[in-house]
């Protein structure tokens, strides 16, 4: 049998189905905290940076919008509130639940991008260095009729999303709750 005959009788490779990477969130947080971030305290800087960026994004669209970032700390709990652009339920699924995705890289933000402090979509992960759970309550300024939404994430990589009564967050913006 010559080489041409043996090649012709070989079955052609079957198409392979694509696979999705899995992410070990605890391993990723450990990697970030020991190699990327200089200190476990960086989570506070990341939270404040996100809040300032949210206010910057809102003021780019509404120059007269309030520009407040407040920090509350009591009994091992931390709360960071901003009057920024806020999030809809779709934003929460797209931006908070996808590591590395950032609204700051969206089309149309080229000019404003230089005003943002963070751009990589990993800042909220820094909170898992000190907390097992992150709770975010947000109301969108871009979509005024959208309900207030709550995103609660655990360090095992799971999260839940639910809508809340508007009384939970009457003004647009975001509140992040952590318990160390």
C-alpha positions, 0 to 999 in steps of 0.5 A: 500500500502506498502512502496515497492510499493510506492517507485516503483511507484515514477518516477526516477529523471531526469538527470539535465543539468549543469549550468555555474557560472556567474561572476559579474565583477564589484562586483569582482573588488570591492571585490578585491580592498577592501579586497585583495588589500591593495590599489587601486595603486596596479594595477601598481604593477600588471602591472609591475609584469605581464611585468617582468614575460612576459620578464622572460618567453621569456628569458627562451626560448630565453636567448638573447632576449631583457629584457625591461619594460617601463612605460609611464604616461601622462594626466591620461593615463598609458602605460606599454610596455614590450619585453616579450613573447607576446600573440597570438589571441588564448592566448588572448581568453584563458588567458586574458578573463578567470579570474584565468587562468594563463600561469604560471601554464602550464605544463612544467613550473615547474622549471621556475615557481619559477622565476615568480612574479605572478601566479594566473591570476587575476593581470589584474583585478586590473586595473579595480580599476582605469579604466573602460577599458583596452586595450592590444596590443600584438605580440607573440615571440613564434609564430613569424608569428602570427599577432599583436592582440588587446584585449579591455575589459570593466568593464562590463565584455565584451571584443573585439579582433581584429588583427592589422597591424604589424606596431602597434607592430613591436617587440614581447611583450605587451603594456597595455593602461589605462586611469584612 
